[in-house]
Amino acid sequence: MSKYDALRRYFESQTMAEVVMEFKDIEKILGSNLPPSARMYRAWWSNERGGSHIHCRSWMDVGYVVDQVDSVRERVIFRRKYR
């Protein structure tokens, strides 16, 4: 069971090619705050399957990738790559 399972379930239910979310929306889904690094470092949002970024699997395993991150507006755009 991963902290990011709820986010994965959210993406599994999506049908749109583009999903725009504010950080606060993601935190609401998770039921907890994003780590400070999500706000400080673009690399946290990288589309990386391995390494220490296990949270990326919550969107990548169901066909989405991060397309854009706006740290000032605290907003991220996900795009469907396959499914």
N, CA, C and O atoms as a Tinker XYZ file with bonds, in Angstrom:
   332  protein
     1  N      0.846000   -1.179000    0.000000    73     2
     2  CA     0.000000    0.000000    0.000000    64     1     3
     3  C      0.888000    1.238000    0.000000    63     2     4     5
     4  O      1.733000    1.408000    0.879000    81     3
     5  N      0.694000    2.076000   -0.966000    73     3     6
     6  CA     1.495000    3.280000   -1.113000    64     5     7
     7  C      0.705000    4.511000   -0.705000    63     6     8     9
     8  O     -0.519000    4.551000   -0.831000    81     7
     9  N      1.404000    5.490000   -0.227000    73     7    10
    10  CA     0.790000    6.784000    0.098000    64     9    11
    11  C      0.082000    7.363000   -1.132000    63    10    12    13
    12  O     -0.858000    8.145000   -0.992000    81    11
    13  N      0.521000    6.990000   -2.312000    73    11    14
    14  CA     0.013000    7.573000   -3.547000    64    13    15
    15  C     -1.043000    6.708000   -4.250000    63    14    16    17
    16  O     -1.406000    6.993000   -5.391000    81    15
    17  N     -1.533000    5.671000   -3.593000    73    15    18
    18  CA    -2.560000    4.815000   -4.185000    64    17    19
    19  C     -3.838000    5.586000   -4.521000    63    18    20    21
    20  O     -4.456000    5.330000   -5.554000    81    19
    21  N     -4.234000    6.515000   -3.674000    73    19    22
    22  CA    -5.451000    7.303000   -3.931000    64    21    23
    23  C     -5.289000    8.143000   -5.197000    63    22    24    25
    24  O     -6.244000    8.324000   -5.953000    81    23
    25  N     -4.091000    8.649000   -5.422000    73    23    26
    26  CA    -3.836000    9.433000   -6.629000    64    25    27
    27  C     -3.886000    8.529000   -7.862000    63    26    28    29
    28  O     -4.398000    8.921000   -8.911000    81    27
    29  N     -3.366000    7.352000   -7.727000    73    27    30
    30  CA    -3.438000    6.383000   -8.830000    64    29    31
    31  C     -4.893000    6.075000   -9.176000    63    30    32    33
    32  O     -5.267000    6.073000  -10.349000    81    31
    33  N     -5.708000    5.815000   -8.164000    73    31    34
    34  CA    -7.131000    5.536000   -8.403000    64    33    35
    35  C     -7.815000    6.722000   -9.085000    63    34    36    37
    36  O     -8.680000    6.543000   -9.942000    81    35
    37  N     -7.420000    7.926000   -8.696000    73    35    38
    38  CA    -7.977000    9.121000   -9.337000    64    37    39
    39  C     -7.669000    9.112000  -10.837000    63    38    40    41
    40  O     -8.558000    9.327000  -11.661000    81    39
    41  N     -6.411000    8.864000  -11.178000    73    39    42
    42  CA    -6.031000    8.851000  -12.595000    64    41    43
    43  C     -6.666000    7.694000  -13.350000    63    42    44    45
    44  O     -6.970000    7.831000  -14.535000    81    43
    45  N     -6.869000    6.579000  -12.703000    73    43    46
    46  CA    -7.543000    5.451000  -13.348000    64    45    47
    47  C     -8.969000    5.811000  -13.762000    63    46    48    49
    48  O     -9.498000    5.273000  -14.734000    81    47
    49  N     -9.576000    6.716000  -13.022000    73    47    50
    50  CA   -10.963000    7.095000  -13.305000    64    49    51
    51  C    -11.082000    8.211000  -14.348000    63    50    52    53
    52  O    -12.188000    8.553000  -14.768000    81    51
    53  N     -9.963000    8.770000  -14.760000    73    51    54
    54  CA    -9.998000    9.889000  -15.706000    64    53    55
    55  C    -10.146000    9.409000  -17.145000    63    54    56    57
    56  O     -9.625000    8.361000  -17.530000    81    55
    57  N    -10.867000   10.199000  -17.925000    73    55    58
    58  CA   -11.063000    9.876000  -19.341000    64    57    59
    59  C    -10.511000   10.960000  -20.263000    63    58    60    61
    60  O    -10.430000   10.770000  -21.476000    81    59
    61  N    -10.137000   12.080000  -19.690000    73    59    62
    62  CA    -9.656000   13.214000  -20.476000    64    61    63
    63  C     -8.193000   13.015000  -20.903000    63    62    64    65
    64  O     -7.415000   12.345000  -20.224000    81    63
    65  N     -7.850000   13.610000  -22.034000    73    63    66
    66  CA    -6.472000   13.551000  -22.520000    64    65    67
    67  C     -5.564000   14.455000  -21.691000    63    66    68    69
    68  O     -4.356000   14.227000  -21.615000    81    67
    69  N     -6.143000   15.474000  -21.074000    73    67    70
    70  CA    -5.377000   16.420000  -20.253000    64    69    71
    71  C     -6.083000   16.596000  -18.915000    63    70    72    73
    72  O     -7.294000   16.812000  -18.862000    81    71
    73  N     -5.318000   16.501000  -17.843000    73    71    74
    74  CA    -5.846000   16.700000  -16.498000    64    73    75
    75  C     -5.037000   17.822000  -15.860000    63    74    76    77
    76  O     -3.824000   17.703000  -15.688000    81    75
    77  N     -5.717000   18.914000  -15.511000    73    75    78
    78  CA    -5.079000   20.062000  -14.871000    64    77    79
    79  C     -5.448000   20.037000  -13.399000    63    78    80    81
    80  O     -6.626000   19.981000  -13.046000    81    79
    81  N     -4.440000   20.080000  -12.547000    73    79    82
    82  CA    -4.688000   20.013000  -11.107000    64    81    83
    83  C     -3.839000   21.036000  -10.373000    63    82    84    85
    84  O     -2.696000   21.303000  -10.743000    81    83
    85  N     -4.415000   21.595000   -9.338000    73    83    86
    86  CA    -3.639000   22.425000   -8.420000    64    85    87
    87  C     -3.058000   21.501000   -7.354000    63    86    88    89
    88  O     -3.600000   20.431000   -7.075000    81    87
    89  N     -1.962000   21.928000   -6.774000    73    87    90
    90  CA    -1.331000   21.108000   -5.746000    64    89    91
    91  C     -2.328000   20.788000   -4.634000    63    90    92    93
    92  O     -2.339000   19.675000   -4.108000    81    91
    93  N     -3.167000   21.766000   -4.276000    73    91    94
    94  CA    -4.130000   21.548000   -3.193000    64    93    95
    95  C     -5.145000   20.462000   -3.556000    63    94    96    97
    96  O     -5.635000   19.757000   -2.674000    81    95
    97  N     -5.462000   20.323000   -4.845000    73    95    98
    98  CA    -6.364000   19.258000   -5.283000    64    97    99
    99  C     -5.716000   17.892000   -5.077000    63    98   100   101
   100  O     -6.361000   16.943000   -4.630000    81    99
   101  N     -4.438000   17.812000   -5.408000    73    99   102
   102  CA    -3.697000   16.559000   -5.224000    64   101   103
   103  C     -3.625000   16.220000   -3.739000    63   102   104   105
   104  O     -3.796000   15.064000   -3.351000    81   103
   105  N     -3.373000   17.228000   -2.915000    73   103   106
   106  CA    -3.298000   17.007000   -1.469000    64   105   107
   107  C     -4.643000   16.538000   -0.914000    63   106   108   109
   108  O     -4.691000   15.716000    0.002000    81   107
   109  N     -5.707000   17.051000   -1.457000    73   107   110
   110  CA    -7.041000   16.615000   -1.022000    64   109   111
   111  C     -7.252000   15.144000   -1.353000    63   110   112   113
   112  O     -7.780000   14.392000   -0.533000    81   111
   113  N     -6.848000   14.733000   -2.535000    73   111   114
   114  CA    -6.960000   13.329000   -2.941000    64   113   115
   115  C     -6.099000   12.446000   -2.038000    63   114   116   117
   116  O     -6.531000   11.374000   -1.614000    81   115
   117  N     -4.885000   12.901000   -1.750000    73   115   118
   118  CA    -3.959000   12.121000   -0.927000    64   117   119
   119  C     -4.370000   12.085000    0.544000    63   118   120   121
   120  O     -4.061000   11.136000    1.266000    81   119
   121  N     -5.066000   13.126000    0.971000    73   119   122
   122  CA    -5.404000   13.225000    2.384000    64   121   123
   123  C     -4.237000   13.684000    3.225000    63   122   124   125
   124  O     -4.241000   13.531000    4.447000    81   123
   125  N     -3.231000   14.249000    2.566000    73   123   126
   126  CA    -2.048000   14.774000    3.257000    64   125   127
   127  C     -1.328000   15.755000    2.343000    63   126   128   129
   128  O     -1.602000   15.823000    1.145000    81   127
   129  N     -0.418000   16.503000    2.918000    73   127   130
   130  CA     0.350000   17.477000    2.151000    64   129   131
   131  C      1.375000   16.802000    1.248000    63   130   132   133
   132  O      1.917000   15.745000    1.572000    81   131
   133  N      1.621000   17.429000    0.128000    73   131   134
   134  CA     2.754000   17.019000   -0.700000    64   133   135
   135  C      4.034000   17.331000    0.067000    63   134   136   137
   136  O      4.047000   18.234000    0.903000    81   135
   137  N      5.092000   16.605000   -0.203000    73   135   138
   138  CA     6.353000   16.928000    0.474000    64   137   139
   139  C      6.859000   18.296000    0.016000    63   138   140   141
   140  O      6.547000   18.724000   -1.095000    81   139
   141  N      7.627000   18.981000    0.845000    73   139   142
   142  CA     8.162000   20.294000    0.455000    64   141   143
   143  C      8.898000   20.256000   -0.885000    63   142   144   145
   144  O      8.869000   21.235000   -1.631000    81   143
   145  N      9.550000   19.147000   -1.196000    73   143   146
   146  CA    10.304000   19.060000   -2.453000    64   145   147
   147  C      9.391000   19.180000   -3.679000    63   146   148   149
   148  O      9.855000   19.591000   -4.743000    81   147
   149  N      8.106000   18.832000   -3.555000    73   147   150
   150  CA     7.175000   18.966000   -4.681000    64   149   151
   151  C      6.974000   20.428000   -5.046000    63   150   152   153
   152  O      6.714000   20.752000   -6.204000    81   151
   153  N      7.095000   21.304000   -4.068000    73   151   154
   154  CA     6.946000   22.742000   -4.311000    64   153   155
   155  C      8.276000   23.406000   -4.675000    63   154   156   157
   156  O      8.303000   24.445000   -5.334000    81   155
   157  N      9.353000   22.804000   -4.247000    73   155   158
   158  CA    10.662000   23.427000   -4.428000    64   157   159
   159  C     11.395000   22.974000   -5.691000    63   158   160   161
   160  O     12.150000   23.750000   -6.277000    81   159
   161  N     11.182000   21.727000   -6.116000    73   159   162
   162  CA    12.004000   21.166000   -7.181000    64   161   163
   163  C     11.156000   20.578000   -8.306000    63   162   164   165
   164  O     10.316000   19.709000   -8.068000    81   163
   165  N     11.371000   21.042000   -9.500000    73   163   166
   166  CA    10.675000   20.515000  -10.673000    64   165   167
   167  C     10.953000   19.018000  -10.827000    63   166   168   169
   168  O     10.109000   18.277000  -11.331000    81   167
   169  N     12.101000   18.587000  -10.405000    73   167   170
   170  CA    12.489000   17.176000  -10.543000    64   169   171
   171  C     11.528000   16.239000   -9.816000    63   170   172   173
   172  O     11.404000   15.076000  -10.199000    81   171
   173  N     10.851000   16.714000   -8.784000    73   171   174
   174  CA     9.898000   15.862000   -8.070000    64   173   175
   175  C      8.801000   15.379000   -9.016000    63   174   176   177
   176  O      8.259000   14.288000   -8.842000    81   175
   177  N      8.481000   16.189000  -10.004000    73   175   178
   178  CA     7.417000   15.897000  -10.961000    64   177   179
   179  C      7.926000   15.193000  -12.211000    63   178   180   181
   180  O      7.166000   15.012000  -13.162000    81   179
   181  N      9.178000   14.796000  -12.231000    73   179   182
   182  CA     9.723000   14.157000  -13.424000    64   181   183
   183  C      9.011000   12.833000  -13.682000    63   182   184   185
   184  O      8.517000   12.191000  -12.755000    81   183
   185  N      8.967000   12.444000  -14.913000    73   183   186
   186  CA     8.311000   11.203000  -15.314000    64   185   187
   187  C      9.329000   10.073000  -15.253000    63   186   188   189
   188  O      9.862000    9.638000  -16.273000    81   187
   189  N      9.583000    9.615000  -14.050000    73   187   190
   190  CA    10.628000    8.632000  -13.796000    64   189   191
   191  C     10.021000    7.398000  -13.138000    63   190   192   193
   192  O      9.425000    7.499000  -12.066000    81   191
   193  N     10.163000    6.261000  -13.756000    73   191   194
   194  CA     9.589000    5.029000  -13.200000    64   193   195
   195  C     10.439000    4.434000  -12.079000    63   194   196   197
   196  O      9.907000    3.837000  -11.143000    81   195
   197  N     11.723000    4.593000  -12.172000    73   195   198
   198  CA    12.607000    3.989000  -11.180000    64   197   199
   199  C     13.133000    5.010000  -10.203000    63   198   200   201
   200  O     12.595000    6.110000  -10.077000    81   199
   201  N     14.157000    4.645000   -9.534000    73   199   202
   202  CA    14.789000    5.564000   -8.601000    64   201   203
   203  C     13.916000    5.855000   -7.394000    63   202   204   205
   204  O     13.090000    5.034000   -6.996000    81   203
   205  N     14.107000    7.019000   -6.825000    73   203   206
   206  CA    13.399000    7.386000   -5.598000    64   205   207
   207  C     12.055000    8.047000   -5.852000    63   206   208   209
   208  O     11.339000    8.363000   -4.901000    81   207
   209  N     11.697000    8.261000   -7.101000    73   207   210
   210  CA    10.441000    8.939000   -7.425000    64   209   211
   211  C      9.301000    7.938000   -7.630000    63   210   212   213
   212  O      8.687000    7.895000   -8.696000    81   211
   213  N      9.030000    7.147000   -6.612000    73   211   214
   214  CA     7.988000    6.128000   -6.737000    64   213   215
   215  C      6.600000    6.739000   -6.898000    63   214   216   217
   216  O      5.697000    6.083000   -7.417000    81   215
   217  N      6.419000    7.975000   -6.466000    73   215   218
   218  CA     5.122000    8.637000   -6.594000    64   217   219
   219  C      4.719000    8.809000   -8.063000    63   218   220   221
   220  O      3.529000    8.859000   -8.375000    81   219
   221  N      5.693000    8.900000   -8.955000    73   219   222
   222  CA     5.406000    9.078000  -10.386000    64   221   223
   223  C      4.625000    7.905000  -10.956000    63   222   224   225
   224  O      3.895000    8.061000  -11.935000    81   223
   225  N      4.772000    6.752000  -10.360000    73   223   226
   226  CA     4.042000    5.579000  -10.843000    64   225   227
   227  C      2.538000    5.759000  -10.723000    63   226   228   229
   228  O      1.778000    5.142000  -11.469000    81   227
   229  N      2.100000    6.603000   -9.785000    73   227   230
   230  CA     0.664000    6.785000   -9.584000    64   229   231
   231  C     -0.012000    7.365000  -10.816000    63   230   232   233
   232  O     -1.202000    7.133000  -11.026000    81   231
   233  N      0.715000    8.112000  -11.632000    73   231   234
   234  CA     0.135000    8.620000  -12.875000    64   233   235
   235  C      0.692000    7.914000  -14.103000    63   234   236   237
   236  O     -0.024000    7.727000  -15.086000    81   235
   237  N      1.948000    7.524000  -14.056000    73   235   238
   238  CA     2.555000    6.901000  -15.240000    64   237   239
   239  C      2.027000    5.496000  -15.509000    63   238   240   241
   240  O      1.842000    5.119000  -16.666000    81   239
   241  N      1.785000    4.723000  -14.467000    73   239   242
   242  CA     1.324000    3.348000  -14.654000    64   241   243
   243  C     -0.068000    3.270000  -15.265000    63   242   244   245
   244  O     -0.473000    2.218000  -15.760000    81   243
   245  N     -0.795000    4.367000  -15.234000    73   243   246
   246  CA    -2.140000    4.379000  -15.836000    64   245   247
   247  C     -2.206000    5.269000  -17.074000    63   246   248   249
   248  O     -3.288000    5.621000  -17.544000    81   247
   249  N     -1.025000    5.629000  -17.597000    73   247   250
   250  CA    -0.974000    6.266000  -18.907000    64   249   251
   251  C     -0.810000    7.769000  -18.954000    63   250   252   253
   252  O     -0.946000    8.356000  -20.028000    81   251
   253  N     -0.526000    8.412000  -17.848000    73   251   254
   254  CA    -0.333000    9.860000  -17.858000    64   253   255
   255  C      1.123000   10.217000  -17.617000    63   254   256   257
   256  O      1.870000    9.454000  -17.004000    81   255
   257  N      1.512000   11.376000  -18.104000    73   255   258
   258  CA     2.821000   11.954000  -17.812000    64   257   259
   259  C      2.616000   13.412000  -17.430000    63   258   260   261
   260  O      1.628000   14.036000  -17.817000    81   259
   261  N      3.552000   13.939000  -16.673000    73   259   262
   262  CA     3.525000   15.364000  -16.352000    64   261   263
   263  C      3.994000   16.106000  -17.588000    63   262   264   265
   264  O      5.060000   15.824000  -18.135000    81   263
   265  N      3.191000   17.047000  -18.013000    73   263   266
   266  CA     3.520000   17.852000  -19.183000    64   265   267
   267  C      4.081000   19.208000  -18.780000    63   266   268   269
   268  O      5.073000   19.664000  -19.348000    81   267
   269  N      3.447000   19.856000  -17.799000    73   267   270
   270  CA     3.885000   21.173000  -17.332000    64   269   271
   271  C      3.695000   21.283000  -15.824000    63   270   272   273
   272  O      2.745000   20.738000  -15.260000    81   271
   273  N      4.611000   21.994000  -15.186000    73   271   274
   274  CA     4.492000   22.296000  -13.762000    64   273   275
   275  C      4.704000   23.788000  -13.592000    63   274   276   277
   276  O      5.676000   24.349000  -14.096000    81   275
   277  N      3.794000   24.423000  -12.884000    73   275   278
   278  CA     3.902000   25.845000  -12.557000    64   277   279
   279  C      3.986000   25.943000  -11.043000    63   278   280   281
   280  O      2.968000   25.905000  -10.351000    81   279
   281  N      5.211000   26.071000  -10.530000    73   279   282
   282  CA     5.423000   26.112000   -9.086000    64   281   283
   283  C      4.887000   27.386000   -8.456000    63   282   284   285
   284  O      4.520000   27.383000   -7.282000    81   283
   285  N      4.835000   28.459000   -9.201000    73   283   286
   286  CA     4.316000   29.719000   -8.667000    64   285   287
   287  C      2.807000   29.617000   -8.453000    63   286   288   289
   288  O      2.295000   29.999000   -7.401000    81   287
   289  N      2.113000   29.108000   -9.444000    73   287   290
   290  CA     0.652000   28.942000   -9.347000    64   289   291
   291  C      0.264000   27.628000   -8.666000    63   290   292   293
   292  O     -0.911000   27.368000   -8.409000    81   291
   293  N      1.272000   26.811000   -8.382000    73   291   294
   294  CA     1.068000   25.492000   -7.769000    64   293   295
   295  C      0.051000   24.689000   -8.579000    63   294   296   297
   296  O     -1.005000   24.288000   -8.091000    81   295
   297  N      0.422000   24.479000   -9.829000    73   295   298
   298  CA    -0.464000   23.788000  -10.769000    64   297   299
   299  C      0.357000   22.849000  -11.643000    63   298   300   301
   300  O      1.496000   23.149000  -12.004000    81   299
   301  N     -0.237000   21.715000  -11.974000    73   299   302
   302  CA     0.442000   20.741000  -12.825000    64   301   303
   303  C     -0.534000   20.250000  -13.890000    63   302   304   305
   304  O     -1.725000   20.079000  -13.630000    81   303
   305  N     -0.012000   20.029000  -15.080000    73   303   306
   306  CA    -0.809000   19.511000  -16.188000    64   305   307
   307  C     -0.277000   18.131000  -16.545000    63   306   308   309
   308  O      0.907000   17.956000  -16.832000    81   307
   309  N     -1.173000   17.164000  -16.521000    73   307   310
   310  CA    -0.861000   15.793000  -16.899000    64   309   311
   311  C     -1.481000   15.534000  -18.271000    63   310   312   313
   312  O     -2.577000   16.014000  -18.564000    81   311
   313  N     -0.779000   14.774000  -19.108000    73   311   314
   314  CA    -1.308000   14.400000  -20.429000    64   313   315
   315  C     -1.285000   12.881000  -20.552000    63   314   316   317
   316  O     -0.359000   12.207000  -20.101000    81   315
   317  N     -2.329000   12.378000  -21.174000    73   315   318
   318  CA    -2.421000   10.933000  -21.413000    64   317   319
   319  C     -1.455000   10.572000  -22.545000    63   318   320   321
   320  O     -1.452000   11.214000  -23.596000    81   319
   321  N     -0.649000    9.554000  -22.324000    73   319   322
   322  CA     0.290000    9.098000  -23.351000    64   321   323
   323  C     -0.176000    7.804000  -23.992000    63   322   324   325
   324  O      0.102000    7.570000  -25.169000    81   323
   325  N     -0.857000    6.981000  -23.270000    73   323   326
   326  CA    -1.361000    5.702000  -23.775000    64   325   327
   327  C     -2.413000    5.188000  -22.808000    63   326   328   329
   328  O     -2.541000    5.674000  -21.684000    81   327
   329  N     -3.148000    4.214000  -23.260000    73   327   330
   330  CA    -4.082000    3.500000  -22.372000    64   329   331
   331  C     -4.885000    2.529000  -23.167000    63   330   332
   332  O     -5.730000    1.827000  -22.613000    81   331
